Amino acid sequence: MAGHSHWAGIKHKKGRADKERSKIFSKLSREITVAAKLGDKDPDMNPRLRTAVQAAKQANMPKDNILRAISKSEMSGDKNYESLRYEGFGPSNIALIVETLTDNKNRSASSIRTVLQKKGGRLGETGSTSHLFSNCGVIHIEKNEIKEDEIFDVAINAGAKDCNNLENIFEIITKKEDFYKIKTELERKIKTPIYSSIEWRPLNCIDLAKDKTEELFEVLTALEELDDVQKIFTNANLENFNL
């Protein structure tokens, strides 16, 4: 759903066990709290918070959990989370970008390094893999929400880089810095997008054999289990991911 480079899209396609919902909710709650702490507590006045709340609702997070996460932002004694990006390589030298929200960057780096080393990968320096990706905003809108010519007009007039007519959705690509502005403009015309996020999309995808894909699957799963990890991106072609 989120593009073949984005592990979150694959994990939702695979379907996660109910026992993992609490971990997913925890990550979503952390983003909501940080977004609320950095801006207005009203989602209508805070685009980042609105996007985080929308993601939580799409994951079926209870309303009480969402409100509790927003309230936590007002607690002065609560942890201060920092957005940090880690870059590295997995099996078969596949490039990885791992985004975290952490209150302890040394713990995050150590945990990610350990996962990668156990699977034959390594943690790289800043810039070691990001040059293989484009950092952009991605918005998905269901086709029954708006006509093709109208969505193209709105997207382009709002400053989007591209608007793609895919099988079941319209996909709008934006510059990272224009993401929230364009998303807000689109929301004046349609209901909530079915997906919206800032992604790292690979400039070129690498196809892997089945056994190598299984190795990568193990790495992505282990990374996702880390509490600090929010999003994972790879330049492996996971579009036909089928284990």
C-alpha positions as CSV (number, residue, x, y, z in Angstrom):
1,M,0.0,0.0,0.0
2,A,2.9,2.3,0.7
3,G,5.1,1.5,-2.2
4,H,7.4,-1.5,-2.6
5,S,10.2,0.3,-0.9
6,H,8.4,0.7,2.3
7,W,8.4,-2.2,4.7
8,A,5.2,-1.0,6.4
9,G,3.2,-1.5,3.2
10,I,4.4,-5.1,3.0
11,K,3.8,-5.9,6.6
12,H,0.2,-4.8,6.3
13,K,-0.3,-6.9,3.2
14,K,1.1,-9.9,5.1
15,G,-1.2,-9.3,8.0
16,R,0.2,-9.1,11.5
17,A,-0.9,-11.2,14.4
18,D,-3.2,-9.6,17.0
19,K,-0.4,-9.9,19.6
20,E,1.6,-7.4,17.6
21,R,-1.1,-4.8,17.6
22,S,0.1,-3.3,20.9
23,K,3.6,-2.7,19.4
24,I,2.1,-1.1,16.4
25,F,-0.1,1.1,18.6
26,S,2.9,2.0,20.7
27,K,4.8,3.3,17.6
28,L,1.8,5.2,16.4
29,S,1.3,6.7,19.9
30,R,4.8,7.9,20.0
31,E,4.5,9.7,16.7
32,I,1.2,11.3,17.9
33,T,2.8,12.5,21.1
34,V,5.9,14.0,19.4
35,A,3.7,15.7,16.7
36,A,1.5,17.2,19.4
37,K,4.5,18.4,21.5
38,L,6.0,20.1,18.5
39,G,2.9,21.9,17.4
40,D,-0.8,22.6,18.1
41,K,-2.7,20.0,20.0
42,D,-5.6,20.3,17.5
43,P,-5.1,18.0,14.5
44,D,-6.9,20.5,12.3
45,M,-4.3,23.1,13.1
46,N,-1.3,20.7,13.0
47,P,-0.7,18.8,9.7
48,R,1.8,16.4,11.2
49,L,-0.5,15.5,14.1
50,R,-3.4,15.2,11.7
51,T,-1.4,12.7,9.5
52,A,-0.4,10.7,12.6
53,V,-3.9,10.5,13.9
54,Q,-5.2,9.4,10.5
55,A,-2.6,6.7,10.4
56,A,-3.7,5.6,13.9
57,K,-7.3,5.4,12.8
58,Q,-6.4,3.4,9.7
59,A,-4.7,0.9,12.0
60,N,-7.9,0.8,14.1
61,M,-6.3,2.3,17.2
62,P,-9.1,3.1,19.7
63,K,-10.0,6.8,20.1
64,D,-9.1,6.8,23.8
65,N,-5.5,5.7,22.9
66,I,-5.2,8.6,20.4
67,L,-6.5,11.1,23.0
68,R,-4.1,9.7,25.6
69,A,-1.2,10.0,23.3
70,I,-2.0,13.7,22.6
71,S,-2.4,14.4,26.3
72,K,1.0,12.9,27.0
73,S,2.6,15.7,25.0
74,E,1.6,18.1,27.8
75,M,3.4,16.2,30.5
76,S,6.6,18.1,31.3
77,G,8.2,15.0,32.8
78,D,7.5,12.8,29.8
79,K,10.4,11.6,27.6
80,N,11.7,13.8,24.9
81,Y,11.9,11.9,21.7
82,E,14.3,12.8,18.9
83,S,13.8,11.9,15.2
84,L,16.9,10.1,14.0
85,R,17.8,8.3,10.8
86,Y,20.1,5.4,10.5
87,E,21.6,4.1,7.3
88,G,23.0,0.7,6.6
89,F,23.1,-2.5,4.6
90,G,21.4,-5.8,4.9
91,P,22.0,-9.2,3.3
92,S,23.1,-9.1,-0.3
93,N,24.3,-5.5,0.4
94,I,20.7,-4.3,0.2
95,A,20.5,-0.6,1.2
96,L,18.4,0.3,4.3
97,I,17.1,3.5,5.8
98,V,15.7,3.2,9.4
99,E,13.8,6.1,10.9
100,T,13.4,6.2,14.7
101,L,11.9,8.3,17.4
102,T,14.1,7.7,20.4
103,D,15.0,9.2,23.8
104,N,18.4,7.4,23.7
105,K,20.3,7.5,20.4
106,N,23.1,5.3,21.7
107,R,20.6,2.5,22.5
108,S,19.0,2.9,19.1
109,A,22.3,2.7,17.2
110,S,23.5,-0.3,19.2
111,S,20.2,-2.2,18.8
112,I,20.1,-1.6,15.0
113,R,23.8,-2.4,14.6
114,T,23.3,-5.7,16.5
115,V,20.4,-6.8,14.3
116,L,22.3,-6.0,11.1
117,Q,25.5,-7.7,12.2
118,K,23.7,-10.9,13.2
119,K,22.3,-11.1,9.7
120,G,25.4,-10.3,7.8
121,G,24.7,-6.6,7.4
122,R,26.3,-3.5,8.8
123,L,25.4,0.0,10.0
124,G,26.8,2.7,7.8
125,E,27.6,6.4,8.2
126,T,25.0,9.1,7.5
127,G,24.8,9.4,3.7
128,S,26.0,5.9,3.0
129,T,22.6,4.8,1.6
130,S,20.4,7.9,1.4
131,H,21.9,8.9,-1.9
132,L,20.3,5.8,-3.4
133,F,16.8,7.1,-2.4
134,S,14.5,10.1,-3.1
135,N,13.0,11.6,0.1
136,C,9.4,12.6,-0.9
137,G,5.8,12.8,0.2
138,V,3.4,10.1,-0.9
139,I,-0.4,10.4,-0.9
140,H,-2.9,7.7,-1.9
141,I,-6.5,8.5,-2.8
142,E,-9.2,6.1,-3.7
143,K,-10.5,6.5,-7.2
144,N,-14.1,6.7,-6.1
145,E,-13.3,9.9,-4.2
146,I,-12.5,12.1,-7.2
147,K,-12.4,12.1,-11.0
148,E,-9.0,11.7,-12.7
149,D,-8.9,15.1,-14.4
150,E,-9.9,16.8,-11.1
151,I,-7.2,15.1,-9.0
152,F,-4.6,15.9,-11.6
153,D,-5.6,19.6,-11.6
154,V,-5.7,19.9,-7.8
155,A,-2.3,18.0,-7.4
156,I,-0.4,19.9,-10.1
157,N,-1.9,23.3,-9.0
158,A,-0.9,22.6,-5.4
159,G,2.7,22.0,-6.5
160,A,2.9,18.2,-6.6
161,K,5.8,16.6,-8.5
162,D,3.7,13.9,-10.0
163,C,0.3,12.3,-10.0
164,N,0.0,8.7,-11.1
165,N,-3.1,6.7,-12.1
166,L,-2.5,3.3,-10.5
167,E,-4.7,0.2,-10.5
168,N,-7.0,1.2,-7.6
169,I,-5.7,4.5,-6.5
170,F,-4.4,7.9,-7.5
171,E,-0.8,8.4,-6.1
172,I,0.4,11.9,-5.6
173,I,4.2,12.5,-5.2
174,T,5.4,15.7,-3.5
175,K,8.7,17.2,-2.5
176,K,9.3,16.5,1.2
177,E,9.0,20.2,2.2
178,D,5.7,20.5,0.3
179,F,4.0,17.4,1.7
180,Y,1.8,18.8,4.4
181,K,0.9,21.9,2.4
182,I,-0.3,19.8,-0.6
183,K,-2.0,17.2,1.6
184,T,-4.0,20.0,3.3
185,E,-5.0,21.4,-0.1
186,L,-6.1,17.9,-1.3
187,E,-8.1,17.4,1.9
188,R,-10.3,20.4,0.9
189,K,-11.5,18.4,-2.1
190,I,-11.7,14.9,-0.7
191,K,-12.1,12.9,2.5
192,T,-9.1,11.5,4.3
193,P,-6.5,9.9,2.0
194,I,-6.2,6.2,2.5
195,Y,-2.4,6.6,3.0
196,S,-0.1,9.5,3.3
197,S,3.5,9.7,4.5
198,I,7.0,11.0,3.9
199,E,9.0,8.1,2.4
200,W,12.4,7.2,1.1
201,R,11.8,5.8,-2.3
202,P,14.7,3.9,-4.1
203,L,16.0,5.4,-7.3
204,N,16.5,1.9,-8.5
205,C,15.2,-1.4,-7.1
206,I,17.2,-4.6,-6.8
207,D,15.6,-8.0,-7.5
208,L,16.5,-10.8,-5.1
209,A,16.2,-14.5,-5.3
210,K,13.7,-16.2,-3.0
211,D,16.3,-17.3,-0.4
212,K,17.8,-13.9,-0.3
213,T,14.4,-12.3,0.1
214,E,13.7,-14.6,3.0
215,E,17.0,-13.4,4.6
216,L,15.9,-9.8,4.2
217,F,12.5,-10.6,5.6
218,E,14.2,-11.7,8.8
219,V,16.2,-8.5,9.1
220,L,13.2,-6.3,8.4
221,T,11.1,-8.2,11.0
222,A,13.9,-8.0,13.6
223,L,14.4,-4.3,13.0
224,E,10.6,-3.6,13.3
225,E,10.6,-5.4,16.7
226,L,12.8,-2.6,18.1
227,D,10.7,-0.1,20.1
228,D,12.6,2.9,18.7
229,V,12.1,2.0,15.0
230,Q,9.2,3.8,13.3
231,K,9.8,3.2,9.6
232,I,12.1,1.0,7.4
233,F,12.9,1.5,3.8
234,T,14.9,-0.7,1.4
235,N,16.0,-0.6,-2.2
236,A,15.1,-4.3,-2.6
237,N,12.1,-5.0,-4.9
238,L,9.4,-6.2,-2.5
239,E,6.5,-5.6,-4.9
240,N,5.9,-9.3,-5.5
241,F,6.9,-10.2,-1.9
242,N,5.5,-13.7,-1.3
243,L,7.0,-16.0,1.3
